[in-house]
């Protein structure tokens, strides 16, 4: 078996200069070299190898995966002659035999006299990728990447055309570097909420006693300022408070403590009142989102545990047997619907509830006569509808977790099923850019045969009682067979995702709130949080800046209350900033079929 090894050794002249060499070695037995997983990233590998002063990696010419021989690092160090001689002959170690000369370095002469490595000249040998230097900016960014930065132009006392102050007889001119002036970026601090006092110098007539009031600045009136009171919070402050508390989990008392340190208190009760005002403003939008979600053709959802201090156990009907029992489980249920053109609408509701009950509440608003909707979620029995017929699909990501759980006690069998599921996901990744119908045809040809082959193997294993049903592998088999019809839905119906990762990812908003604020005090606070977190997720799923979206809607709250359909984030992209490039949503969600038509747009 031939192994192509490329190593780069640092020169004494500097750390940035390398001497590159490439060699071909023969390995008697694959077991002689400890192998690393092919999923191991090369840059992680390089960090370990830099301790030895070398950058070394190898590619298996026969099977094409990355191999890694840690105990042979010093073989290539030319200063260590003893280890070099031992490695060159291969007689002492018995593992690696150098079949080339160091001077030739396995290079072949081209017609023009240039040399080419044997890996490049022999097409059967894969060329290992060259390690890319890591950027050394340490988090620094250029000025044009700071979208909210304030630009201040600084000029010297001289102007272009003035005489040189050194009396040399010349004139000064504007000195630009690459067409731009020299830049210095300074970061300063301003507290999250800063009070501004406007002293209104009113005047009054001494005869008729009429008072002529001084007007507020125009930007203050645009952001919620009013002459009717003496105390108010403008819309940018309310948008920032919504994002800090429900978007990033900042507790109210912690924000109040910080504001006290800078001399401008923001009491917890005042914060709650302002957040209640924001939730009341967005109530018409959330009601419209419920209507949009009810008429979606593709639905996804999940539950996450939550805490509400004032909620006590209540008598409620149980779905499994319709029995009235005390229920005390508090959840935040998340619903995500896909409407026309692939737009996503989320809904969050917190209480003694699970996703199936939220789904029933939404589907009661569904327009009669629409086709049967499709639902993708985990295998829980409560995640279904009891008010209308629905076509349910399974989650391949949950199936993979069962296979991973069996990897400890059944490494060979679990690896086989994990690899099969990985190939199915890879086939789905290759459908990027296809429409729903093309994606379905591709999955039927490239992924469905693997699914059917797995089903035959598992059915045979269960029939022959190869594993115990209560073992980790047995639980994987049971889950696969119980969910088999649901797992086949992406291979039968266009536009169905393989997994429920989208809703799993969206529950991070509630999880982050719980990790910081710990709980809701009462159901009113939970309802406020549901509205604001729904709006934040709506903006995120549309790749829209949620702060800018909340601010724009507050500035036009009267119009939004009348026409909420005109204030959906994807309809305001020419007026609102999008998410920064490094914060854009990177999940893969298949496009909806071209033949569905809801009334959403």
Secondary structure, DSSP 8 states (H G I E B T S, - for coil): -EEEEEEEEEETTEEEEEEEEEEEEEES-GGGS----TTS-HHHHHHHHGGGTEEEEEEETTT--EE--GGGGGGG-TT-HHHHHHHHH-TTTSSEEE-S-TTTTTEEE-TTS-EEEHHHH-TTS------------TT---GGG-TT--------S--TT-B-TT-SS-B-----BTTB-----------SS---------EE-TTT--EE-----HHHHHTT--TT-S----HHHHHHHHIIIIIS---HHHHHHHHHHTT----HHHHHHHHHHHHHHHHHHHHHHHHHHHT-SEEEEEEEE--BTT---EEEE-TTT--EEEE---EEEEEEEE-GGG-EEEEEEEES--HHHHHHHHHTT--TT----EEE--S-TTSS-SSS--EEE--HHHHHHHHHHTTTT-HHHHHHHHHHHHHHHHHHHTTTT--HHHHHHHHHHHTHHHHHHHHHHHHHHHHTT-S-TTSHHHHHHHHHHHTHHHHTGGGTSTT--S--HHHHHHTHHHHHHHHHH--BSSHHHHHHHHHHHHHHHHHHHTTB-HHHHHHHHHHTHHHHHH-GGGG-GGG-TTTS-B--GGGS---------TT---S--
